[in-house]
């Protein structure tokens, strides 16, 4: 004896899968994206990941001879630029995710007759 799934239940499960897939895609994007930036004089290049953690830094030969204060300023400048790029991308991706989840939730409400 086989029982068929009610069409509303099947649709609700499909929408739940879309919801989960959207969240997983966002997590994957955050885990795999990188953002690279330099200071204005291009003597320092840094890379941060989607979590805004510093993952790589390249300091041009000779920069450290200019002194710790100059090196610190340029490193921080490059880090700020990379973090700003990551933040801007994160905000755009979050807005897109919220829009997608709202559409899925609306569809689910319609399927269940709650809208």
Backbone atoms as SQL, in Angstrom:
CREATE TABLE atoms (id INTEGER PRIMARY KEY, chain TEXT, resi INTEGER, resn TEXT, atom TEXT, x REAL, y REAL, z REAL);
INSERT INTO atoms VALUES
  (1, 'A', 1, 'UNK', 'N', 0.840, -1.171, 0.000),
  (2, 'A', 1, 'UNK', 'CA', 0.000, 0.000, 0.000),
  (3, 'A', 1, 'UNK', 'C', 0.891, 1.242, 0.000),
  (4, 'A', 2, 'UNK', 'N', 0.683, 2.070, -0.975),
  (5, 'A', 2, 'UNK', 'CA', 1.444, 3.313, -1.051),
  (6, 'A', 2, 'UNK', 'C', 0.493, 4.466, -0.812),
  (7, 'A', 3, 'UNK', 'N', 1.015, 5.440, -0.148),
  (8, 'A', 3, 'UNK', 'CA', 0.214, 6.640, 0.075),
  (9, 'A', 3, 'UNK', 'C', 0.897, 7.794, -0.627),
  (10, 'A', 4, 'UNK', 'N', 0.102, 8.571, -1.291),
  (11, 'A', 4, 'UNK', 'CA', 0.640, 9.747, -1.967),
  (12, 'A', 4, 'UNK', 'C', 0.642, 10.915, -0.999),
  (13, 'A', 5, 'UNK', 'N', 1.620, 11.756, -1.197),
  (14, 'A', 5, 'UNK', 'CA', 1.720, 12.943, -0.370),
  (15, 'A', 5, 'UNK', 'C', 0.696, 13.968, -0.843),
  (16, 'A', 6, 'UNK', 'N', 0.078, 14.630, 0.112),
  (17, 'A', 6, 'UNK', 'CA', -0.874, 15.688, -0.213),
  (18, 'A', 6, 'UNK', 'C', -0.126, 16.772, -1.001),
  (19, 'A', 7, 'UNK', 'N', -0.738, 17.327, -2.040),
  (20, 'A', 7, 'UNK', 'CA', -0.052, 18.333, -2.870),
  (21, 'A', 7, 'UNK', 'C', 0.452, 19.540, -2.074),
  (22, 'A', 8, 'UNK', 'N', -0.309, 19.967, -1.073),
  (23, 'A', 8, 'UNK', 'CA', 0.140, 21.110, -0.268),
  (24, 'A', 8, 'UNK', 'C', 1.380, 20.750, 0.547),
  (25, 'A', 9, 'UNK', 'N', 1.416, 19.543, 1.067),
  (26, 'A', 9, 'UNK', 'CA', 2.581, 19.097, 1.835),
  (27, 'A', 9, 'UNK', 'C', 3.798, 19.003, 0.916),
  (28, 'A', 10, 'UNK', 'N', 3.607, 18.447, -0.260),
  (29, 'A', 10, 'UNK', 'CA', 4.709, 18.340, -1.218),
  (30, 'A', 10, 'UNK', 'C', 5.240, 19.724, -1.586),
  (31, 'A', 11, 'UNK', 'N', 4.341, 20.661, -1.810),
  (32, 'A', 11, 'UNK', 'CA', 4.761, 22.030, -2.151),
  (33, 'A', 11, 'UNK', 'C', 5.443, 22.697, -0.965),
  (34, 'A', 12, 'UNK', 'N', 4.930, 22.486, 0.238),
  (35, 'A', 12, 'UNK', 'CA', 5.552, 23.060, 1.434),
  (36, 'A', 12, 'UNK', 'C', 6.969, 22.517, 1.607),
  (37, 'A', 13, 'UNK', 'N', 7.153, 21.236, 1.374),
  (38, 'A', 13, 'UNK', 'CA', 8.488, 20.644, 1.464),
  (39, 'A', 13, 'UNK', 'C', 9.416, 21.205, 0.385),
  (40, 'A', 14, 'UNK', 'N', 8.893, 21.431, -0.793),
  (41, 'A', 14, 'UNK', 'CA', 9.691, 22.024, -1.873),
  (42, 'A', 14, 'UNK', 'C', 10.132, 23.441, -1.498),
  (43, 'A', 15, 'UNK', 'N', 9.215, 24.207, -0.924),
  (44, 'A', 15, 'UNK', 'CA', 9.548, 25.574, -0.508),
  (45, 'A', 15, 'UNK', 'C', 10.565, 25.558, 0.637),
  (46, 'A', 16, 'UNK', 'N', 10.411, 24.615, 1.563),
  (47, 'A', 16, 'UNK', 'CA', 11.374, 24.497, 2.662),
  (48, 'A', 16, 'UNK', 'C', 12.763, 24.160, 2.118),
  (49, 'A', 17, 'UNK', 'N', 12.820, 23.326, 1.092),
  (50, 'A', 17, 'UNK', 'CA', 14.099, 22.992, 0.467),
  (51, 'A', 17, 'UNK', 'C', 14.711, 24.218, -0.211),
  (52, 'A', 18, 'UNK', 'N', 13.894, 25.024, -0.855),
  (53, 'A', 18, 'UNK', 'CA', 14.387, 26.269, -1.470),
  (54, 'A', 18, 'UNK', 'C', 14.957, 27.196, -0.399),
  (55, 'A', 19, 'UNK', 'N', 14.258, 27.284, 0.735),
  (56, 'A', 19, 'UNK', 'CA', 14.680, 28.122, 1.854),
  (57, 'A', 19, 'UNK', 'C', 16.052, 27.655, 2.350),
  (58, 'A', 20, 'UNK', 'N', 16.181, 26.356, 2.584),
  (59, 'A', 20, 'UNK', 'CA', 17.437, 25.786, 3.060),
  (60, 'A', 20, 'UNK', 'C', 18.551, 25.988, 2.032),
  (61, 'A', 21, 'UNK', 'N', 18.259, 25.799, 0.780),
  (62, 'A', 21, 'UNK', 'CA', 19.262, 25.976, -0.271),
  (63, 'A', 21, 'UNK', 'C', 19.761, 27.412, -0.330),
  (64, 'A', 22, 'UNK', 'N', 18.859, 28.370, -0.165),
  (65, 'A', 22, 'UNK', 'CA', 19.255, 29.781, -0.178),
  (66, 'A', 22, 'UNK', 'C', 20.196, 30.085, 0.984),
  (67, 'A', 23, 'UNK', 'N', 19.880, 29.557, 2.156),
  (68, 'A', 23, 'UNK', 'CA', 20.745, 29.776, 3.318),
  (69, 'A', 23, 'UNK', 'C', 22.102, 29.099, 3.134),
  (70, 'A', 24, 'UNK', 'N', 22.100, 27.885, 2.621),
  (71, 'A', 24, 'UNK', 'CA', 23.360, 27.175, 2.389),
  (72, 'A', 24, 'UNK', 'C', 24.218, 27.883, 1.345),
  (73, 'A', 25, 'UNK', 'N', 23.595, 28.429, 0.332),
  (74, 'A', 25, 'UNK', 'CA', 24.339, 29.162, -0.695),
  (75, 'A', 25, 'UNK', 'C', 25.008, 30.390, -0.092),
  (76, 'A', 26, 'UNK', 'N', 24.293, 31.083, 0.792),
  (77, 'A', 26, 'UNK', 'CA', 24.859, 32.259, 1.452),
  (78, 'A', 26, 'UNK', 'C', 26.041, 31.859, 2.335),
  (79, 'A', 27, 'UNK', 'N', 25.905, 30.783, 3.077),
  (80, 'A', 27, 'UNK', 'CA', 27.003, 30.308, 3.922),
  (81, 'A', 27, 'UNK', 'C', 28.218, 29.919, 3.082),
  (82, 'A', 28, 'UNK', 'N', 27.980, 29.256, 1.972),
  (83, 'A', 28, 'UNK', 'CA', 29.076, 28.855, 1.085),
  (84, 'A', 28, 'UNK', 'C', 29.788, 30.085, 0.523),
  (85, 'A', 29, 'UNK', 'N', 29.016, 31.065, 0.123),
  (86, 'A', 29, 'UNK', 'CA', 29.589, 32.290, -0.427),
  (87, 'A', 29, 'UNK', 'C', 30.473, 32.979, 0.614),
  (88, 'A', 30, 'UNK', 'N', 29.968, 33.088, 1.828),
  (89, 'A', 30, 'UNK', 'CA', 30.739, 33.718, 2.894),
  (90, 'A', 30, 'UNK', 'C', 32.027, 32.949, 3.169),
  (91, 'A', 31, 'UNK', 'N', 31.943, 31.644, 3.111),
  (92, 'A', 31, 'UNK', 'CA', 33.111, 30.813, 3.417),
  (93, 'A', 31, 'UNK', 'C', 34.150, 30.809, 2.304),
  (94, 'A', 32, 'UNK', 'N', 33.767, 31.110, 1.080),
  (95, 'A', 32, 'UNK', 'CA', 34.701, 30.970, -0.041),
  (96, 'A', 32, 'UNK', 'C', 35.136, 32.285, -0.683),
  (97, 'A', 33, 'UNK', 'N', 34.433, 33.362, -0.425),
  (98, 'A', 33, 'UNK', 'CA', 34.805, 34.636, -1.053),
  (99, 'A', 33, 'UNK', 'C', 36.070, 35.210, -0.437),
  (100, 'A', 34, 'UNK', 'N', 36.839, 35.919, -1.255),
  (101, 'A', 34, 'UNK', 'CA', 37.984, 36.673, -0.755),
  (102, 'A', 34, 'UNK', 'C', 37.943, 38.072, -1.355),
  (103, 'A', 35, 'UNK', 'N', 38.523, 39.007, -0.625),
  (104, 'A', 35, 'UNK', 'CA', 38.561, 40.405, -1.051),
  (105, 'A', 35, 'UNK', 'C', 39.985, 40.905, -0.850),
  (106, 'A', 36, 'UNK', 'N', 40.564, 41.429, -1.914),
  (107, 'A', 36, 'UNK', 'CA', 41.944, 41.891, -1.877),
  (108, 'A', 36, 'UNK', 'C', 41.970, 43.386, -2.141),
  (109, 'A', 37, 'UNK', 'N', 42.809, 44.085, -1.388),
  (110, 'A', 37, 'UNK', 'CA', 42.938, 45.535, -1.561),
  (111, 'A', 37, 'UNK', 'C', 44.368, 45.946, -1.225),
  (112, 'A', 38, 'UNK', 'N', 44.718, 47.141, -1.664),
  (113, 'A', 38, 'UNK', 'CA', 46.048, 47.683, -1.384),
  (114, 'A', 38, 'UNK', 'C', 45.905, 49.031, -0.700),
  (115, 'A', 39, 'UNK', 'N', 47.017, 49.495, -0.167),
  (116, 'A', 39, 'UNK', 'CA', 47.055, 50.865, 0.309),
  (117, 'A', 39, 'UNK', 'C', 47.177, 51.775, -0.912),
  (118, 'A', 40, 'UNK', 'N', 47.068, 53.064, -0.704),
  (119, 'A', 40, 'UNK', 'CA', 47.084, 54.011, -1.824),
  (120, 'A', 40, 'UNK', 'C', 48.375, 53.934, -2.632),
  (121, 'A', 41, 'UNK', 'N', 49.494, 53.727, -1.953),
  (122, 'A', 41, 'UNK', 'CA', 50.779, 53.672, -2.663),
  (123, 'A', 41, 'UNK', 'C', 51.107, 52.270, -3.184),
  (124, 'A', 42, 'UNK', 'N', 50.217, 51.331, -2.958),
  (125, 'A', 42, 'UNK', 'CA', 50.350, 49.947, -3.426),
  (126, 'A', 42, 'UNK', 'C', 51.619, 49.260, -2.919),
  (127, 'A', 43, 'UNK', 'N', 51.979, 49.573, -1.677),
  (128, 'A', 43, 'UNK', 'CA', 53.125, 48.903, -1.056),
  (129, 'A', 43, 'UNK', 'C', 52.680, 47.753, -0.163),
  (130, 'A', 44, 'UNK', 'N', 51.389, 47.707, 0.139),
  (131, 'A', 44, 'UNK', 'CA', 50.829, 46.634, 0.961),
  (132, 'A', 44, 'UNK', 'C', 49.594, 46.104, 0.252),
  (133, 'A', 45, 'UNK', 'N', 49.485, 44.784, 0.179),
  (134, 'A', 45, 'UNK', 'CA', 48.298, 44.143, -0.376),
  (135, 'A', 45, 'UNK', 'C', 47.810, 43.134, 0.655),
  (136, 'A', 46, 'UNK', 'N', 46.531, 43.219, 0.994),
  (137, 'A', 46, 'UNK', 'CA', 45.960, 42.281, 1.962),
  (138, 'A', 46, 'UNK', 'C', 44.756, 41.585, 1.348),
  (139, 'A', 47, 'UNK', 'N', 44.482, 40.412, 1.867),
  (140, 'A', 47, 'UNK', 'CA', 43.300, 39.662, 1.464),
  (141, 'A', 47, 'UNK', 'C', 42.546, 39.274, 2.725),
  (142, 'A', 48, 'UNK', 'N', 41.235, 39.506, 2.697),
  (143, 'A', 48, 'UNK', 'CA', 40.364, 39.054, 3.783),
  (144, 'A', 48, 'UNK', 'C', 39.338, 38.105, 3.183),
  (145, 'A', 49, 'UNK', 'N', 38.812, 37.219, 4.017),
  (146, 'A', 49, 'UNK', 'CA', 37.792, 36.300, 3.519),
  (147, 'A', 49, 'UNK', 'C', 36.397, 36.873, 3.785),
  (148, 'A', 50, 'UNK', 'N', 35.383, 36.111, 3.468),
  (149, 'A', 50, 'UNK', 'CA', 34.012, 36.569, 3.648),
  (150, 'A', 50, 'UNK', 'C', 33.637, 36.840, 5.090),
  (151, 'A', 51, 'UNK', 'N', 34.405, 36.272, 6.029),
  (152, 'A', 51, 'UNK', 'CA', 34.185, 36.536, 7.450),
  (153, 'A', 51, 'UNK', 'C', 34.958, 37.774, 7.898),
  (154, 'A', 52, 'UNK', 'N', 35.680, 38.379, 6.954),
  (155, 'A', 52, 'UNK', 'CA', 36.508, 39.566, 7.175),
  (156, 'A', 52, 'UNK', 'C', 37.734, 39.266, 8.023),
  (157, 'A', 53, 'UNK', 'N', 38.201, 38.028, 7.924),
  (158, 'A', 53, 'UNK', 'CA', 39.440, 37.648, 8.591),
  (159, 'A', 53, 'UNK', 'C', 40.591, 37.845, 7.624),
  (160, 'A', 54, 'UNK', 'N', 41.689, 38.370, 8.124),
  (161, 'A', 54, 'UNK', 'CA', 42.887, 38.558, 7.313),
  (162, 'A', 54, 'UNK', 'C', 43.467, 37.189, 6.960),
  (163, 'A', 55, 'UNK', 'N', 43.595, 36.921, 5.672),
  (164, 'A', 55, 'UNK', 'CA', 44.103, 35.617, 5.237),
  (165, 'A', 55, 'UNK', 'C', 45.451, 35.713, 4.532),
  (166, 'A', 56, 'UNK', 'N', 45.824, 36.916, 4.082),
  (167, 'A', 56, 'UNK', 'CA', 47.103, 37.059, 3.390),
  (168, 'A', 56, 'UNK', 'C', 47.532, 38.518, 3.444),
  (169, 'A', 57, 'UNK', 'N', 48.825, 38.716, 3.490),
  (170, 'A', 57, 'UNK', 'CA', 49.377, 40.072, 3.447),
  (171, 'A', 57, 'UNK', 'C', 50.695, 40.021, 2.680),
  (172, 'A', 58, 'UNK', 'N', 50.879, 41.016, 1.819),
  (173, 'A', 58, 'UNK', 'CA', 52.125, 41.149, 1.065),
  (174, 'A', 58, 'UNK', 'C', 52.640, 42.551, 1.314),
  (175, 'A', 59, 'UNK', 'N', 53.862, 42.636, 1.794),
  (176, 'A', 59, 'UNK', 'CA', 54.489, 43.929, 2.071),
  (177, 'A', 59, 'UNK', 'C', 55.658, 44.084, 1.113),
  (178, 'A', 60, 'UNK', 'N', 55.637, 45.169, 0.358),
  (179, 'A', 60, 'UNK', 'CA', 56.690, 45.418, -0.631),
  (180, 'A', 60, 'UNK', 'C', 58.039, 45.592, 0.056),
  (181, 'A', 61, 'UNK', 'N', 59.054, 45.047, -0.583),
  (182, 'A', 61, 'UNK', 'CA', 60.410, 45.206, -0.055),
  (183, 'A', 61, 'UNK', 'C', 60.711, 46.687, 0.141),
  (184, 'A', 62, 'UNK', 'N', 61.307, 47.002, 1.261),
  (185, 'A', 62, 'UNK', 'CA', 61.707, 48.376, 1.537),
  (186, 'A', 62, 'UNK', 'C', 60.718, 49.155, 2.376),
  (187, 'A', 63, 'UNK', 'N', 59.482, 48.706, 2.462),
  (188, 'A', 63, 'UNK', 'CA', 58.488, 49.460, 3.240),
  (189, 'A', 63, 'UNK', 'C', 58.891, 49.544, 4.703),
  (190, 'A', 64, 'UNK', 'N', 59.375, 48.470, 5.255),
  (191, 'A', 64, 'UNK', 'CA', 59.715, 48.469, 6.679),
  (192, 'A', 64, 'UNK', 'C', 60.862, 49.430, 6.996),
  (193, 'A', 65, 'UNK', 'N', 61.672, 49.748, 6.003),
  (194, 'A', 65, 'UNK', 'CA', 62.762, 50.716, 6.218),
  (195, 'A', 65, 'UNK', 'C', 62.237, 52.137, 6.396),
  (196, 'A', 66, 'UNK', 'N', 60.989, 52.350, 6.006),
  (197, 'A', 66, 'UNK', 'CA', 60.390, 53.676, 6.176),
  (198, 'A', 66, 'UNK', 'C', 59.918, 53.904, 7.607),
  (199, 'A', 67, 'UNK', 'N', 59.989, 52.876, 8.426),
  (200, 'A', 67, 'UNK', 'CA', 59.626, 53.002, 9.832),
  (201, 'A', 67, 'UNK', 'C', 58.322, 52.296, 10.160),
  (202, 'A', 68, 'UNK', 'N', 58.207, 51.969, 11.432),
  (203, 'A', 68, 'UNK', 'CA', 57.040, 51.222, 11.906),
  (204, 'A', 68, 'UNK', 'C', 55.750, 52.012, 11.735),
  (205, 'A', 69, 'UNK', 'N', 55.804, 53.300, 11.979),
  (206, 'A', 69, 'UNK', 'CA', 54.589, 54.119, 11.880),
  (207, 'A', 69, 'UNK', 'C', 54.059, 54.152, 10.447),
  (208, 'A', 70, 'UNK', 'N', 54.940, 54.321, 9.484),
  (209, 'A', 70, 'UNK', 'CA', 54.530, 54.331, 8.072),
  (210, 'A', 70, 'UNK', 'C', 54.000, 52.965, 7.658),
  (211, 'A', 71, 'UNK', 'N', 54.711, 51.916, 8.061),
  (212, 'A', 71, 'UNK', 'CA', 54.264, 50.559, 7.725),
  (213, 'A', 71, 'UNK', 'C', 52.896, 50.282, 8.342),
  (214, 'A', 72, 'UNK', 'N', 52.724, 50.660, 9.593),
  (215, 'A', 72, 'UNK', 'CA', 51.436, 50.454, 10.273),
  (216, 'A', 72, 'UNK', 'C', 50.307, 51.185, 9.550),
  (217, 'A', 73, 'UNK', 'N', 50.566, 52.433, 9.165),
  (218, 'A', 73, 'UNK', 'CA', 49.550, 53.231, 8.474),
  (219, 'A', 73, 'UNK', 'C', 49.135, 52.558, 7.166),
  (220, 'A', 74, 'UNK', 'N', 50.099, 52.113, 6.403),
  (221, 'A', 74, 'UNK', 'CA', 49.799, 51.510, 5.099),
  (222, 'A', 74, 'UNK', 'C', 49.128, 50.143, 5.235),
  (223, 'A', 75, 'UNK', 'N', 49.555, 49.361, 6.208),
  (224, 'A', 75, 'UNK', 'CA', 48.908, 48.065, 6.446),
  (225, 'A', 75, 'UNK', 'C', 47.452, 48.277, 6.843),
  (226, 'A', 76, 'UNK', 'N', 47.224, 49.186, 7.773),
  (227, 'A', 76, 'UNK', 'CA', 45.851, 49.455, 8.213),
  (228, 'A', 76, 'UNK', 'C', 44.991, 50.016, 7.090),
  (229, 'A', 77, 'UNK', 'N', 45.583, 50.844, 6.242),
  (230, 'A', 77, 'UNK', 'CA', 44.853, 51.397, 5.098),
  (231, 'A', 77, 'UNK', 'C', 44.389, 50.278, 4.158),
  (232, 'A', 78, 'UNK', 'N', 45.273, 49.342, 3.880),
  (233, 'A', 78, 'UNK', 'CA', 44.920, 48.221, 3.005),
  (234, 'A', 78, 'UNK', 'C', 43.872, 47.325, 3.655),
  (235, 'A', 79, 'UNK', 'N', 44.028, 47.072, 4.951),
  (236, 'A', 79, 'UNK', 'CA', 43.040, 46.244, 5.660),
  (237, 'A', 79, 'UNK', 'C', 41.674, 46.912, 5.636),
  (238, 'A', 80, 'UNK', 'N', 41.633, 48.211, 5.916),
  (239, 'A', 80, 'UNK', 'CA', 40.341, 48.929, 5.897),
  (240, 'A', 80, 'UNK', 'C', 39.682, 48.836, 4.525),
  (241, 'A', 81, 'UNK', 'N', 40.474, 48.963, 3.471),
  (242, 'A', 81, 'UNK', 'CA', 39.912, 48.895, 2.112),
  (243, 'A', 81, 'UNK', 'C', 39.352, 47.505, 1.814),
  (244, 'A', 82, 'UNK', 'N', 40.069, 46.465, 2.209),
  (245, 'A', 82, 'UNK', 'CA', 39.590, 45.098, 1.963),
  (246, 'A', 82, 'UNK', 'C', 38.342, 44.799, 2.784),
  (247, 'A', 83, 'UNK', 'N', 38.336, 45.225, 4.037),
  (248, 'A', 83, 'UNK', 'CA', 37.168, 45.000, 4.902),
  (249, 'A', 83, 'UNK', 'C', 35.967, 45.784, 4.375),
  (250, 'A', 84, 'UNK', 'N', 36.197, 46.989, 3.873),
  (251, 'A', 84, 'UNK', 'CA', 35.092, 47.775, 3.304),
  (252, 'A', 84, 'UNK', 'C', 34.501, 47.074, 2.086),
  (253, 'A', 85, 'UNK', 'N', 35.351, 46.508, 1.254),
  (254, 'A', 85, 'UNK', 'CA', 34.858, 45.769, 0.083),
  (255, 'A', 85, 'UNK', 'C', 34.064, 44.544, 0.520),
  (256, 'A', 86, 'UNK', 'N', 34.564, 43.835, 1.527),
  (257, 'A', 86, 'UNK', 'CA', 33.854, 42.654, 2.038),
  (258, 'A', 86, 'UNK', 'C', 32.517, 43.053, 2.652),
  (259, 'A', 87, 'UNK', 'N', 32.506, 44.155, 3.386),
  (260, 'A', 87, 'UNK', 'CA', 31.267, 44.614, 4.020),
  (261, 'A', 87, 'UNK', 'C', 30.232, 45.016, 2.979),
  (262, 'A', 88, 'UNK', 'N', 30.667, 45.735, 1.951),
  (263, 'A', 88, 'UNK', 'CA', 29.734, 46.151, 0.895),
  (264, 'A', 88, 'UNK', 'C', 29.151, 44.937, 0.183),
  (265, 'A', 89, 'UNK', 'N', 29.994, 43.974, -0.118),
  (266, 'A', 89, 'UNK', 'CA', 29.504, 42.753, -0.771),
  (267, 'A', 89, 'UNK', 'C', 28.562, 42.001, 0.154),
  (268, 'A', 90, 'UNK', 'N', 28.912, 41.930, 1.431),
  (269, 'A', 90, 'UNK', 'CA', 28.068, 41.244, 2.406),
  (270, 'A', 90, 'UNK', 'C', 26.706, 41.881, 2.547),
  (271, 'A', 91, 'UNK', 'N', 26.666, 43.211, 2.543),
  (272, 'A', 91, 'UNK', 'CA', 25.383, 43.914, 2.643),
  (273, 'A', 91, 'UNK', 'C', 24.515, 43.634, 1.423),
  (274, 'A', 92, 'UNK', 'N', 25.113, 43.669, 0.255),
  (275, 'A', 92, 'UNK', 'CA', 24.355, 43.400, -0.971),
  (276, 'A', 92, 'UNK', 'C', 23.846, 41.960, -0.988),
  (277, 'A', 93, 'UNK', 'N', 24.699, 41.032, -0.578),
  (278, 'A', 93, 'UNK', 'CA', 24.291, 39.622, -0.550),
  (279, 'A', 93, 'UNK', 'C', 23.210, 39.378, 0.491),
  (280, 'A', 94, 'UNK', 'N', 23.311, 40.053, 1.634),
  (281, 'A', 94, 'UNK', 'CA', 22.292, 39.909, 2.679),
  (282, 'A', 94, 'UNK', 'C', 20.951, 40.441, 2.203),
  (283, 'A', 95, 'UNK', 'N', 20.974, 41.572, 1.522),
  (284, 'A', 95, 'UNK', 'CA', 19.725, 42.134, 0.996),
  (285, 'A', 95, 'UNK', 'C', 19.096, 41.183, -0.016),
  (286, 'A', 96, 'UNK', 'N', 19.917, 40.599, -0.861),
  (287, 'A', 96, 'UNK', 'CA', 19.416, 39.644, -1.852),
  (288, 'A', 96, 'UNK', 'C', 18.862, 38.401, -1.160),
  (289, 'A', 97, 'UNK', 'N', 19.537, 37.932, -0.110),
  (290, 'A', 97, 'UNK', 'CA', 19.066, 36.764, 0.632),
  (291, 'A', 97, 'UNK', 'C', 17.727, 37.052, 1.291),
  (292, 'A', 98, 'UNK', 'N', 17.598, 38.200, 1.928),
  (293, 'A', 98, 'UNK', 'CA', 16.338, 38.564, 2.586),
  (294, 'A', 98, 'UNK', 'C', 15.213, 38.624, 1.566),
  (295, 'A', 99, 'UNK', 'N', 15.488, 39.208, 0.418),
  (296, 'A', 99, 'UNK', 'CA', 14.478, 39.284, -0.642),
  (297, 'A', 99, 'UNK', 'C', 14.064, 37.884, -1.103),
  (298, 'A', 100, 'UNK', 'N', 15.033, 37.024, -1.282),
  (299, 'A', 100, 'UNK', 'CA', 14.758, 35.657, -1.716),
  (300, 'A', 100, 'UNK', 'C', 13.961, 34.894, -0.662),
  (301, 'A', 101, 'UNK', 'N', 14.358, 35.023, 0.600),
  (302, 'A', 101, 'UNK', 'CA', 13.645, 34.320, 1.670),
  (303, 'A', 101, 'UNK', 'C', 12.229, 34.856, 1.840),
  (304, 'A', 102, 'UNK', 'N', 12.047, 36.153, 1.660),
  (305, 'A', 102, 'UNK', 'CA', 10.702, 36.733, 1.749),
  (306, 'A', 102, 'UNK', 'C', 9.815, 36.188, 0.637),
  (307, 'A', 103, 'UNK', 'N', 10.381, 36.048, -0.559),
  (308, 'A', 103, 'UNK', 'CA', 9.607, 35.500, -1.676),
  (309, 'A', 103, 'UNK', 'C', 9.217, 34.052, -1.390),
  (310, 'A', 104, 'UNK', 'N', 10.152, 33.282, -0.850),
  (311, 'A', 104, 'UNK', 'CA', 9.871, 31.881, -0.522),
  (312, 'A', 104, 'UNK', 'C', 8.812, 31.796, 0.575),
  (313, 'A', 105, 'UNK', 'N', 8.947, 32.628, 1.600),
  (314, 'A', 105, 'UNK', 'CA', 7.968, 32.624, 2.693),
  (315, 'A', 105, 'UNK', 'C', 6.583, 33.005, 2.183),
  (316, 'A', 106, 'UNK', 'N', 6.524, 33.996, 1.297),
  (317, 'A', 106, 'UNK', 'CA', 5.241, 34.388, 0.711),
  (318, 'A', 106, 'UNK', 'C', 4.621, 33.260, -0.091),
  (319, 'A', 107, 'UNK', 'N', 5.443, 32.573, -0.847),
  (320, 'A', 107, 'UNK', 'CA', 4.963, 31.442, -1.634),
  (321, 'A', 107, 'UNK', 'C', 4.465, 30.326, -0.723),
  (322, 'A', 108, 'UNK', 'N', 5.186, 30.097, 0.354),
  (323, 'A', 108, 'UNK', 'CA', 4.783, 29.066, 1.311),
  (324, 'A', 108, 'UNK', 'C', 3.463, 29.432, 1.981),
  (325, 'A', 109, 'UNK', 'N', 3.312, 30.694, 2.341),
  (326, 'A', 109, 'UNK', 'CA', 2.043, 31.140, 2.932),
  (327, 'A', 109, 'UNK', 'C', 0.892, 30.925, 1.964),
  (328, 'A', 110, 'UNK', 'N', 1.124, 31.244, 0.695),
  (329, 'A', 110, 'UNK', 'CA', 0.086, 31.038, -0.313),
  (330, 'A', 110, 'UNK', 'C', -0.260, 29.569, -0.468),
  (331, 'A', 111, 'UNK', 'N', 0.760, 28.725, -0.455),
  (332, 'A', 111, 'UNK', 'CA', 0.550, 27.280, -0.580),
  (333, 'A', 111, 'UNK', 'C', -0.297, 26.744, 0.569),
  (334, 'A', 112, 'UNK', 'N', -0.039, 27.259, 1.756),
  (335, 'A', 112, 'UNK', 'CA', -0.751, 26.776, 2.939),
  (336, 'A', 112, 'UNK', 'C', -2.056, 27.521, 3.187),
  (337, 'A', 113, 'UNK', 'N', -2.358, 28.485, 2.322),
  (338, 'A', 113, 'UNK', 'CA', -3.599, 29.238, 2.473),
  (339, 'A', 113, 'UNK', 'C', -3.567, 30.222, 3.620),
  (340, 'A', 114, 'UNK', 'N', -2.382, 30.716, 3.961),
  (341, 'A', 114, 'UNK', 'CA', -2.243, 31.655, 5.070),
  (342, 'A', 114, 'UNK', 'C', -2.157, 33.103, 4.609),
  (343, 'A', 115, 'UNK', 'N', -2.044, 33.307, 3.328),
  (344, 'A', 115, 'UNK', 'CA', -1.889, 34.678, 2.817),
  (345, 'A', 115, 'UNK', 'C', -3.228, 35.267, 2.439);
